[in-house]
C-alpha cells in the first residue's frame, strides 16, 4: 500500500494534485473533500468525493492531507483545523503572514502529534530554497527575484471586480533591461517599477466607459499603481482563444563576490522556472512534500515546518543509497 493522500478543495490546485498523485507510484489517492455538494463534483480519476465535514472520519485512512484552498481566506482557518486530524501540506503564500501562520499550525500539530509543512510551492517554496542557498554560498552579494512572464490570478481577479469588466487576464512581465543588468553582475538598485511591467487584457461590458476602467486599473493601489501598466480591450472570444492558459515562472539570482578585497571575483547564481501551468506545477511540489511529511511522521516527528526545514532526500521516492549512487 502506498502513501495514502487526501485532497481538501477541488479548484485548479486540487485538480493538479489529483494528476500529480497518479505520477507517483508510491502514492494513492484515497478521498477528496469539498465544500460543494459532493454529488456535483466530477473528478478525473473517480476518487470518492465527500463533504468537508466528513474529513475527521478519515483520520485513520489518510496519511497526508494536501489542502488546496486560497491563502487569503481559506488556509489560515483550514490548515490549523485539519492539522488536528492529519499530517498536512499547504501552499500559504501571503509572505508577511507566514510567521504568524507557522505558529498557529505548529501549536496544533504538536498538540496532536502531526507534521505540517506550510508555504509549499515555487514562491514561497523552491525560490525560497534558492535564495537561501545563494546567501549561504555567497554571503557578500545581492538577491534578485523576477516573476513572469505569466498570469497573475490575483491581479486578474482584481480587474474583474471593477464595474464594467466582464473578464480579464493580467500578465506580469520582467523588464529585459533590468534582467540584463543583473545577469551582467552590475548589482543594480532596482525599484518595483524598474523590475516588472503589467499587461492587462480586458473584456468590457457593452457601453462601459473604457477610459474609466483603464484609469481604475492603472491607479489601483497594491496592484498596479507602482508599475507601468498597459491595458488592451478585447472580445470574450479573443480572451478565450488566446489567454485560456495559466502559464507563469520566474528567476532567482544571487550576485556576489569571493576572494580578498582588491582581488575579488564575481559570481552569479541563476535559477529559472518556465511553467505551462502554474497550478499543476505547484501541485507537483505539494505532492512531493507530502512524501516528506509522511516519512517525518513515521519517524516520530511532529510540528510545523517549511521547505527550509526539510532534508531534500525526503522528497524523492528512491532511497538515500540509490540517490548517492545516481545523483552525486
ABEGO torsion letter per residue (X at the ends): XBBBBBBBEBBAAAAAAAAAAAABAABBBABBBBABBAAABBBAAGBBBBBAAAAAAAAAABABBBBABBAAAAAAAAAAAAAAABBBBBABABAAAAAAAAAAAAAAAAAAGBBBBBGBEAOBEAAAAAAAAAAAABABEBBBBBBOBBBBAAAAAAAAABBGBABBBBBBBBBAAAAAAAAAGAGBBBBAAAABBBBBBBBBBBGBBAAAAAAAAAABBGAAAABBBBBBBBBAAAAAAAAABBBBEEBBBBBBBBEBBGABBBBBBBBBBBBABAAAAAAAAAAAAAAAAAAAAAAGBBEBBBAAABBAAAABABBAAAAAAAAX
